[in-house]
Amino acid sequence: MMLIRSCFMHLSSQPDTPLQRPTFARFTKLGLLGLGLLCGANLPAFAQEASSDFKVTGFVSVVGGKVVSGDKDGVSILSDKCPCYTADWGNAGVYRDNFSLKPESRAGIQLNYKPTADLSLVGQIVVRGTDSTPNVQWAYGGYKLNKHWELQLGRKRIPLYYYSDFQDIGLSYPWVSPPPELYGWEVTNYNGGSLRYTDSFGDTNVSASFFGGAETVKDPRYLQLYYPNKSEVSWKSIVGGDVEISHGALTVRGVYMNSTANTKVPDLSINDSAKLSAFGLAMNLDLDQWFILSEFTQLERKFNADGYSYKAPAMTIGAGVHLGDWTPFLNYAQYKESTSDETKYAPQSYKRLSLTLKYDIDASSAVKAQIDRHTDITKNFGGNATVFRVSYDRVF
């Protein structure tokens, strides 16, 4: 029971679409191309035809991999077949010892329409290797109140992480996929609104937002990693804000969010409710040829009825160098839980060292190869594993 219930609380903390992300040198144009798929009217001029008020854009990432070596007795409720490695918690993307394209491959189409200079409409549909059913990720309208403020209403990605808004756009970052130690949760979107602000003060760019809403997910794939029966997760009264500041080589982003998280699994007679709070801090340094990426997040849930609380700090830090069209990138990531009562909840903890080599084919596509060494510190989900992955990423 403790292991099953741990899935309800493995949320690691996630941002709207600030105009300046990502800021590191060679990824700027590639990242903005990817960001353009999510920004609609905010897409930079070099990637947008200014004369058109209706655009269709898209992205695809073909990702394959396998567990090269690992613990055969790793604990996994989803399947008793290990060695195994969870690369995508939110979509139940699990690699095993046979090569597979299923865990992380994905493709998306986005429609952007500007009926007027101030009004924009954005919709995005994504299909995945783990779920071939088309899912609406984005469906919102934005209205510019003035040159600094914009009101957005509809369905969006919860902006809890630096890469939240474009984490499906593989071309926008140096990894095969963002670190799962941070980017893993049972709810990823919300239905509601956000008020966005952007401005520049000399060489300093500022972007901020206030957001709020709610989301209910039936049979989330995240919970199927632990228990495959019927379930429902609701995040209600989502309220939060984020701010990002870029100056010269440095970009800093902070975010904070509160919500009430409810989880129901009828077959287990589970009906949990917790107060959820999350915060995050990302700092990226662009030194032209060299760049450093870092992010720290922490999620906390307080179960008043059961009398205990749970914290899940996670971090990632990495450094890379641009060598022409090649970019090697070394990264370390860690996830470490703690609880006020270990008799009611068994914490999980793991860490991972990875090395990625990225090759830019052109401005719209790239290939990557990555080796991961994952260590299951608490030995209560999956076990240790060495994983090899390759990807082809493209935007169009």
NUDREN-843630 format. One record per residue (C-alpha): x, y, z; residue in one letter. Coordinates in Angstrom, 1 decimal. Example, Ala and Ser with C-alpha at 12.3 -4.5 7.8 and 13.67 -1.06 7.14 Angstrom:
BEGIN
+--------+--------+--------+-------+
:     c1 :     c2 :     c3 : tornu :
+--------+--------+--------+-------+
:   12.3 :   -4.5 :    7.8 :     A :
:   13.7 :   -1.1 :    7.1 :     S :
+--------+--------+--------+-------+
END
This chain:
BEGIN
+--------+--------+--------+-------+
:     c1 :     c2 :     c3 : tornu :
+--------+--------+--------+-------+
:    0.0 :    0.0 :    0.0 :     M :
:    2.8 :    2.4 :    0.8 :     M :
:    4.3 :    1.9 :   -2.6 :     L :
:    1.0 :    2.3 :   -4.4 :     I :
:    0.3 :    5.5 :   -2.5 :     R :
:    3.7 :    6.9 :   -3.3 :     S :
:    2.6 :    7.4 :   -6.9 :     C :
:    0.0 :    9.9 :   -5.7 :     F :
:    2.7 :   12.1 :   -4.3 :     M :
:    5.6 :   11.8 :   -6.7 :     H :
:    4.9 :   15.2 :   -8.3 :     L :
:    8.1 :   17.0 :   -9.0 :     S :
:    7.6 :   20.6 :   -9.5 :     S :
:    6.7 :   23.0 :  -13.5 :     Q :
:    6.1 :   27.9 :  -16.8 :     P :
:    4.0 :   29.9 :  -19.4 :     D :
:    5.8 :   31.1 :  -22.5 :     T :
:    8.3 :   33.9 :  -21.6 :     P :
:    9.7 :   35.4 :  -24.8 :     L :
:   13.3 :   35.0 :  -24.0 :     Q :
:   13.5 :   31.2 :  -23.3 :     R :
:   15.9 :   29.5 :  -24.0 :     P :
:   18.7 :   32.0 :  -23.8 :     T :
:   21.8 :   29.8 :  -24.2 :     F :
:   23.6 :   30.7 :  -27.4 :     A :
:   23.3 :   28.1 :  -30.1 :     R :
:   19.9 :   26.9 :  -28.8 :     F :
:   18.4 :   30.4 :  -29.1 :     T :
:   17.1 :   30.2 :  -32.6 :     K :
:   16.2 :   26.5 :  -32.3 :     L :
:   14.5 :   27.1 :  -29.1 :     G :
:   12.5 :   30.0 :  -30.4 :     L :
:   11.4 :   27.9 :  -33.3 :     L :
:   10.1 :   25.4 :  -30.9 :     G :
:    8.7 :   28.1 :  -28.6 :     L :
:    6.9 :   29.5 :  -31.6 :     G :
:    4.8 :   26.4 :  -31.8 :     L :
:    3.5 :   27.4 :  -28.4 :     L :
:    3.6 :   31.2 :  -28.5 :     C :
:    1.3 :   31.8 :  -31.5 :     G :
:    1.4 :   35.6 :  -32.0 :     A :
:    4.6 :   35.9 :  -29.9 :     N :
:    6.7 :   34.0 :  -32.4 :     L :
:    9.8 :   36.0 :  -33.4 :     P :
:    9.8 :   37.6 :  -36.9 :     A :
:   12.5 :   35.3 :  -38.3 :     F :
:   10.2 :   32.3 :  -37.8 :     A :
:    6.9 :   33.8 :  -38.7 :     Q :
:    5.3 :   35.3 :  -41.8 :     E :
:    4.0 :   38.6 :  -40.6 :     A :
:    1.4 :   38.9 :  -43.4 :     S :
:   -0.4 :   35.7 :  -42.4 :     S :
:   -3.0 :   35.6 :  -39.7 :     D :
:   -3.5 :   31.8 :  -39.8 :     F :
:   -0.6 :   29.4 :  -39.4 :     K :
:   -0.2 :   25.6 :  -39.0 :     V :
:    3.1 :   24.5 :  -37.3 :     T :
:    4.2 :   21.2 :  -35.8 :     G :
:    6.9 :   19.1 :  -34.3 :     F :
:    8.0 :   15.5 :  -34.1 :     V :
:   10.4 :   13.6 :  -31.9 :     S :
:   11.2 :   10.0 :  -32.8 :     V :
:   12.9 :    8.6 :  -29.7 :     V :
:   14.2 :    5.1 :  -29.2 :     G :
:   16.2 :    3.4 :  -26.4 :     G :
:   16.7 :    0.5 :  -24.2 :     K :
:   18.1 :   -0.5 :  -20.8 :     V :
:   21.6 :   -1.7 :  -21.4 :     V :
:   22.1 :   -3.1 :  -17.9 :     S :
:   20.3 :   -3.0 :  -14.6 :     G :
:   18.7 :   -4.7 :  -11.6 :     D :
:   16.5 :   -7.6 :  -12.6 :     K :
:   14.6 :   -7.5 :   -9.3 :     D :
:   13.7 :   -3.8 :   -9.5 :     G :
:   10.3 :   -3.1 :   -8.0 :     V :
:    7.6 :   -2.2 :  -10.6 :     S :
:    3.9 :   -2.6 :  -10.2 :     I :
:    3.3 :   -1.8 :  -13.9 :     L :
:    5.2 :   -4.9 :  -14.8 :     S :
:    7.3 :   -7.5 :  -13.1 :     D :
:    9.8 :   -7.3 :  -16.0 :     K :
:   13.0 :   -5.5 :  -15.1 :     C :
:   15.6 :   -4.1 :  -15.6 :     P :
:   13.5 :   -0.9 :  -16.3 :     C :
:   13.8 :    2.8 :  -16.4 :     Y :
:   11.0 :    5.5 :  -16.2 :     T :
:   11.9 :    8.3 :  -18.6 :     A :
:    8.5 :   10.0 :  -18.7 :     D :
:    6.5 :    9.8 :  -15.5 :     W :
:    3.5 :   11.8 :  -16.7 :     G :
:    3.0 :    9.6 :  -19.8 :     N :
:    4.2 :    6.3 :  -18.3 :     A :
:    7.2 :    6.1 :  -20.7 :     G :
:    9.2 :    3.1 :  -19.4 :     V :
:   12.2 :    1.6 :  -21.1 :     Y :
:   13.2 :   -2.1 :  -20.7 :     R :
:   15.9 :   -4.3 :  -22.1 :     D :
:   14.4 :   -4.4 :  -25.5 :     N :
:   14.8 :   -1.5 :  -27.9 :     F :
:   11.6 :    0.5 :  -28.2 :     S :
:   10.3 :    3.7 :  -29.8 :     L :
:    7.2 :    3.8 :  -27.7 :     K :
:    8.1 :    5.4 :  -24.3 :     P :
:    9.0 :    9.0 :  -25.5 :     E :
:    8.2 :    9.4 :  -29.2 :     S :
:    5.6 :   12.1 :  -29.9 :     R :
:    4.2 :   14.5 :  -32.6 :     A :
:    2.1 :   17.6 :  -32.5 :     G :
:    0.2 :   20.0 :  -34.7 :     I :
:   -0.6 :   23.6 :  -33.7 :     Q :
:   -3.0 :   26.1 :  -35.2 :     L :
:   -2.4 :   29.8 :  -34.6 :     N :
:   -5.0 :   32.4 :  -35.7 :     Y :
:   -5.0 :   36.1 :  -35.3 :     K :
:   -8.4 :   37.6 :  -36.2 :     P :
:   -7.2 :   41.0 :  -35.1 :     T :
:   -3.9 :   42.6 :  -34.1 :     A :
:   -4.7 :   42.2 :  -30.4 :     D :
:   -6.6 :   38.8 :  -30.4 :     L :
:   -4.9 :   35.4 :  -30.9 :     S :
:   -6.3 :   31.9 :  -30.8 :     L :
:   -4.0 :   28.9 :  -30.2 :     V :
:   -4.8 :   25.1 :  -30.3 :     G :
:   -2.4 :   22.2 :  -30.1 :     Q :
:   -3.0 :   18.4 :  -30.5 :     I :
:   -0.4 :   15.8 :  -29.5 :     V :
:   -0.1 :   12.1 :  -30.0 :     V :
:    2.4 :    9.9 :  -28.2 :     R :
:    3.9 :    6.5 :  -28.4 :     G :
:    2.3 :    5.6 :  -25.1 :     T :
:   -1.1 :    7.1 :  -26.1 :     D :
:   -2.0 :    7.2 :  -29.8 :     S :
:   -5.3 :    9.1 :  -29.0 :     T :
:   -4.9 :   12.7 :  -30.0 :     P :
:   -5.0 :   14.9 :  -26.9 :     N :
:   -5.6 :   18.6 :  -26.7 :     V :
:   -2.7 :   20.2 :  -24.9 :     Q :
:   -3.4 :   23.8 :  -25.7 :     W :
:   -6.7 :   25.6 :  -26.6 :     A :
:   -6.7 :   29.2 :  -25.5 :     Y :
:   -7.4 :   32.7 :  -26.6 :     G :
:   -5.2 :   35.7 :  -25.8 :     G :
:   -6.1 :   39.4 :  -25.8 :     Y :
:   -3.4 :   42.1 :  -25.6 :     K :
:   -4.6 :   44.7 :  -23.2 :     L :
:   -1.7 :   46.9 :  -24.1 :     N :
:    2.0 :   46.5 :  -25.2 :     K :
:    2.9 :   45.0 :  -21.8 :     H :
:   -0.2 :   43.0 :  -20.6 :     W :
:   -2.0 :   40.1 :  -22.2 :     E :
:   -5.0 :   38.1 :  -20.9 :     L :
:   -5.1 :   34.4 :  -21.8 :     Q :
:   -8.1 :   32.2 :  -21.2 :     L :
:   -8.6 :   28.5 :  -22.0 :     G :
:   -6.5 :   25.3 :  -21.7 :     R :
:   -2.8 :   25.6 :  -21.1 :     K :
:    0.2 :   23.8 :  -19.6 :     R :
:    0.8 :   24.4 :  -15.9 :     I :
:    3.9 :   26.5 :  -15.8 :     P :
:    5.7 :   24.8 :  -13.0 :     L :
:    9.1 :   24.3 :  -14.7 :     Y :
:   11.4 :   26.3 :  -16.9 :     Y :
:   10.7 :   24.0 :  -19.9 :     Y :
:    7.0 :   23.3 :  -19.2 :     S :
:    5.6 :   25.1 :  -22.1 :     D :
:    7.9 :   23.5 :  -24.7 :     F :
:    9.0 :   20.3 :  -23.1 :     Q :
:    7.5 :   18.3 :  -26.0 :     D :
:    9.7 :   20.3 :  -28.4 :     I :
:   12.8 :   18.2 :  -28.4 :     G :
:   14.7 :   20.7 :  -30.6 :     L :
:   14.6 :   23.3 :  -27.8 :     S :
:   17.0 :   21.7 :  -25.3 :     Y :
:   20.2 :   19.7 :  -25.2 :     P :
:   18.9 :   16.5 :  -23.6 :     W :
:   16.9 :   13.7 :  -25.3 :     V :
:   14.1 :   14.8 :  -22.9 :     S :
:   14.0 :   17.1 :  -19.9 :     P :
:   15.1 :   15.5 :  -16.6 :     P :
:   12.4 :   13.2 :  -15.3 :     P :
:   13.6 :   13.8 :  -11.7 :     E :
:   11.8 :   17.2 :  -12.0 :     L :
:    9.5 :   16.8 :  -15.0 :     Y :
:    7.1 :   14.2 :  -13.7 :     G :
:    3.5 :   14.7 :  -12.4 :     W :
:    0.0 :   13.2 :  -12.8 :     E :
:   -1.5 :   16.6 :  -13.9 :     V :
:    0.1 :   18.7 :  -16.6 :     T :
:   -2.5 :   21.1 :  -17.9 :     N :
:   -5.1 :   23.4 :  -16.4 :     Y :
:   -8.3 :   25.0 :  -17.6 :     N :
:   -8.4 :   28.7 :  -16.5 :     G :
:   -6.7 :   31.9 :  -17.2 :     G :
:   -3.4 :   33.8 :  -16.9 :     S :
:   -2.4 :   37.4 :  -17.0 :     L :
:    1.0 :   37.9 :  -18.6 :     R :
:    3.4 :   40.8 :  -18.4 :     Y :
:    6.5 :   41.6 :  -20.5 :     T :
:    8.8 :   44.6 :  -20.6 :     D :
:   12.4 :   45.6 :  -21.1 :     S :
:   14.5 :   47.9 :  -18.9 :     F :
:   17.7 :   48.7 :  -20.7 :     G :
:   19.4 :   45.4 :  -21.3 :     D :
:   17.2 :   43.6 :  -18.8 :     T :
:   14.1 :   41.6 :  -20.1 :     N :
:   11.3 :   40.8 :  -17.7 :     V :
:    8.4 :   38.4 :  -18.1 :     S :
:    5.9 :   37.4 :  -15.5 :     A :
:    2.4 :   35.8 :  -15.1 :     S :
:   -0.3 :   35.1 :  -12.7 :     F :
:   -2.4 :   32.0 :  -13.4 :     F :
:   -5.2 :   30.0 :  -12.0 :     G :
:   -7.7 :   27.3 :  -12.8 :     G :
:   -8.4 :   23.6 :  -12.3 :     A :
:   -8.0 :   20.2 :  -14.0 :     E :
:   -9.4 :   16.7 :  -13.6 :     T :
:   -7.8 :   13.7 :  -15.2 :     V :
:   -9.5 :   10.3 :  -15.4 :     K :
:   -7.1 :    7.2 :  -15.4 :     D :
:   -3.9 :    9.3 :  -15.6 :     P :
:   -1.1 :    7.3 :  -17.1 :     R :
:    1.1 :    8.4 :  -14.2 :     Y :
:   -0.9 :    6.3 :  -11.8 :     L :
:   -0.8 :    3.3 :  -14.1 :     Q :
:    2.9 :    3.0 :  -13.4 :     L :
:    1.8 :    1.9 :   -9.9 :     Y :
:   -1.8 :    0.6 :  -10.3 :     Y :
:   -3.6 :    0.0 :  -13.6 :     P :
:   -7.2 :    0.2 :  -12.4 :     N :
:   -9.6 :    3.0 :  -12.7 :     K :
:   -8.6 :    6.3 :  -11.0 :     S :
:   -9.2 :   10.0 :  -11.0 :     E :
:   -7.0 :   12.9 :  -10.0 :     V :
:   -8.2 :   16.5 :   -9.6 :     S :
:   -6.2 :   19.6 :   -8.9 :     W :
:   -8.6 :   22.4 :   -7.8 :     K :
:   -8.1 :   26.0 :   -6.9 :     S :
:   -4.8 :   26.2 :   -8.8 :     I :
:   -3.2 :   29.6 :   -8.1 :     V :
:    0.3 :   30.7 :   -8.9 :     G :
:    2.8 :   33.1 :  -10.4 :     G :
:    6.1 :   33.1 :  -12.1 :     D :
:    8.7 :   35.7 :  -13.1 :     V :
:   11.7 :   35.5 :  -15.4 :     E :
:   14.5 :   38.0 :  -15.7 :     I :
:   17.2 :   37.9 :  -18.4 :     S :
:   20.3 :   40.2 :  -18.3 :     H :
:   23.3 :   39.6 :  -20.4 :     G :
:   24.4 :   36.0 :  -20.1 :     A :
:   22.2 :   35.2 :  -17.1 :     L :
:   18.5 :   34.1 :  -17.1 :     T :
:   16.8 :   33.5 :  -13.7 :     V :
:   13.2 :   32.2 :  -13.3 :     R :
:   11.1 :   31.6 :  -10.2 :     G :
:    7.7 :   30.1 :   -9.8 :     V :
:    5.3 :   29.4 :   -6.9 :     Y :
:    1.9 :   27.5 :   -6.9 :     M :
:   -0.8 :   26.3 :   -4.5 :     N :
:   -3.6 :   23.8 :   -5.2 :     S :
:   -5.8 :   21.2 :   -3.6 :     T :
:   -5.0 :   17.8 :   -4.9 :     A :
:   -7.6 :   15.0 :   -4.8 :     N :
:   -6.9 :   11.3 :   -5.7 :     T :
:   -9.5 :    8.6 :   -6.0 :     K :
:   -8.9 :    4.9 :   -6.6 :     V :
:  -12.2 :    3.1 :   -6.0 :     P :
:  -10.8 :   -0.4 :   -6.1 :     D :
:   -8.4 :    0.5 :   -3.3 :     L :
:  -11.0 :    2.5 :   -1.3 :     S :
:   -8.6 :    5.5 :   -1.6 :     I :
:  -10.0 :    9.0 :   -1.6 :     N :
:   -7.1 :   11.3 :   -0.6 :     D :
:   -7.1 :   15.1 :   -0.4 :     S :
:   -4.0 :   17.2 :    0.2 :     A :
:   -2.9 :   20.8 :    0.2 :     K :
:   -0.3 :   21.1 :   -2.5 :     L :
:    2.4 :   23.7 :   -2.8 :     S :
:    5.3 :   23.9 :   -5.2 :     A :
:    8.1 :   26.3 :   -6.0 :     F :
:   11.0 :   26.4 :   -8.4 :     G :
:   14.1 :   28.3 :   -9.3 :     L :
:   16.0 :   28.0 :  -12.6 :     A :
:   19.3 :   29.7 :  -13.5 :     M :
:   20.8 :   29.5 :  -16.9 :     N :
:   24.2 :   31.0 :  -18.0 :     L :
:   25.0 :   31.6 :  -21.6 :     D :
:   28.7 :   32.1 :  -22.3 :     L :
:   28.4 :   31.8 :  -26.1 :     D :
:   30.4 :   28.7 :  -26.6 :     Q :
:   29.8 :   27.3 :  -23.1 :     W :
:   26.5 :   27.2 :  -21.3 :     F :
:   25.2 :   26.0 :  -17.9 :     I :
:   21.7 :   24.9 :  -17.2 :     L :
:   20.3 :   24.4 :  -13.6 :     S :
:   16.9 :   24.1 :  -12.0 :     E :
:   15.7 :   23.3 :   -8.5 :     F :
:   12.1 :   22.5 :   -7.5 :     T :
:   10.3 :   21.4 :   -4.4 :     Q :
:    6.7 :   20.1 :   -4.0 :     L :
:    5.0 :   19.6 :   -0.7 :     E :
:    1.7 :   17.8 :    0.1 :     R :
:    0.0 :   18.0 :    3.4 :     K :
:   -2.5 :   15.3 :    4.2 :     F :
:   -4.5 :   16.7 :    7.0 :     N :
:   -6.9 :   13.7 :    7.4 :     A :
:   -4.0 :   11.3 :    7.6 :     D :
:   -1.8 :   13.6 :    9.7 :     G :
:    1.4 :   13.6 :    7.7 :     Y :
:    3.2 :   15.7 :    5.1 :     S :
:    5.5 :   14.9 :    2.2 :     Y :
:    8.2 :   16.9 :    0.5 :     K :
:    9.9 :   16.2 :   -2.9 :     A :
:   12.9 :   18.4 :   -3.7 :     P :
:   14.6 :   17.8 :   -7.0 :     A :
:   17.4 :   19.4 :   -8.9 :     M :
:   19.3 :   19.3 :  -12.2 :     T :
:   22.6 :   20.9 :  -13.3 :     I :
:   24.5 :   20.5 :  -16.5 :     G :
:   27.1 :   22.1 :  -18.7 :     A :
:   27.7 :   21.9 :  -22.4 :     G :
:   29.9 :   23.3 :  -25.2 :     V :
:   29.1 :   24.2 :  -28.8 :     H :
:   31.6 :   22.8 :  -31.2 :     L :
:   30.3 :   23.8 :  -34.6 :     G :
:   27.2 :   21.7 :  -35.2 :     D :
:   28.0 :   19.4 :  -32.3 :     W :
:   27.0 :   19.9 :  -28.7 :     T :
:   28.2 :   17.5 :  -25.9 :     P :
:   26.3 :   18.0 :  -22.7 :     F :
:   27.0 :   16.5 :  -19.2 :     L :
:   24.2 :   16.6 :  -16.6 :     N :
:   23.5 :   15.5 :  -13.1 :     Y :
:   20.0 :   15.2 :  -11.6 :     A :
:   18.5 :   14.1 :   -8.3 :     Q :
:   15.1 :   13.4 :   -6.7 :     Y :
:   14.9 :   12.9 :   -2.9 :     K :
:   11.7 :   12.6 :   -0.9 :     E :
:   11.2 :   13.1 :    2.8 :     S :
:    8.1 :   12.6 :    5.0 :     T :
:    6.9 :   13.5 :    8.5 :     S :
:    5.8 :    9.9 :    9.1 :     D :
:    7.7 :    7.0 :    7.5 :     E :
:    5.1 :    4.5 :    8.9 :     T :
:    2.5 :    6.1 :    6.6 :     K :
:    4.7 :    6.8 :    3.6 :     Y :
:    7.9 :    5.2 :    2.3 :     A :
:   10.0 :    7.9 :    0.6 :     P :
:   11.7 :    7.4 :   -2.8 :     Q :
:   15.1 :    8.7 :   -3.8 :     S :
:   17.2 :    8.4 :   -7.0 :     Y :
:   19.9 :   10.2 :   -8.9 :     K :
:   21.2 :   10.1 :  -12.5 :     R :
:   24.3 :   11.1 :  -14.5 :     L :
:   23.9 :   11.5 :  -18.2 :     S :
:   26.0 :   12.4 :  -21.2 :     L :
:   24.3 :   13.7 :  -24.4 :     T :
:   25.8 :   14.4 :  -27.9 :     L :
:   23.6 :   16.6 :  -30.1 :     K :
:   24.1 :   17.2 :  -33.8 :     Y :
:   22.3 :   20.0 :  -35.6 :     D :
:   21.3 :   18.9 :  -39.0 :     I :
:   19.9 :   22.3 :  -39.9 :     D :
:   17.9 :   25.1 :  -38.2 :     A :
:   14.8 :   22.8 :  -38.0 :     S :
:   16.1 :   19.4 :  -37.1 :     S :
:   18.7 :   17.6 :  -34.9 :     A :
:   19.8 :   14.1 :  -33.8 :     V :
:   20.9 :   13.2 :  -30.3 :     K :
:   22.4 :   10.3 :  -28.5 :     A :
:   22.4 :   10.0 :  -24.7 :     Q :
:   23.7 :    7.5 :  -22.1 :     I :
:   22.1 :    7.6 :  -18.6 :     D :
:   23.3 :    6.0 :  -15.4 :     R :
:   20.3 :    5.9 :  -13.1 :     H :
:   20.7 :    4.9 :   -9.4 :     T :
:   17.7 :    3.9 :   -7.3 :     D :
:   19.0 :    5.0 :   -3.9 :     I :
:   16.0 :    3.8 :   -1.8 :     T :
:   15.7 :    0.6 :   -3.9 :     K :
:   11.9 :    0.8 :   -4.0 :     N :
:   11.1 :    1.5 :   -7.6 :     F :
:   12.8 :    0.2 :  -10.7 :     G :
:   16.3 :   -0.4 :   -9.3 :     G :
:   19.6 :    0.7 :  -10.9 :     N :
:   19.8 :    1.0 :  -14.7 :     A :
:   22.1 :    2.1 :  -17.5 :     T :
:   20.1 :    3.4 :  -20.5 :     V :
:   21.0 :    4.3 :  -24.0 :     F :
:   18.7 :    6.6 :  -26.1 :     R :
:   18.7 :    8.2 :  -29.5 :     V :
:   16.3 :   10.8 :  -31.0 :     S :
:   15.5 :   12.7 :  -34.1 :     Y :
:   13.8 :   16.0 :  -33.5 :     D :
:   12.2 :   18.3 :  -36.0 :     R :
:    9.9 :   21.4 :  -36.2 :     V :
:    8.0 :   22.4 :  -39.2 :     F :
+--------+--------+--------+-------+
END
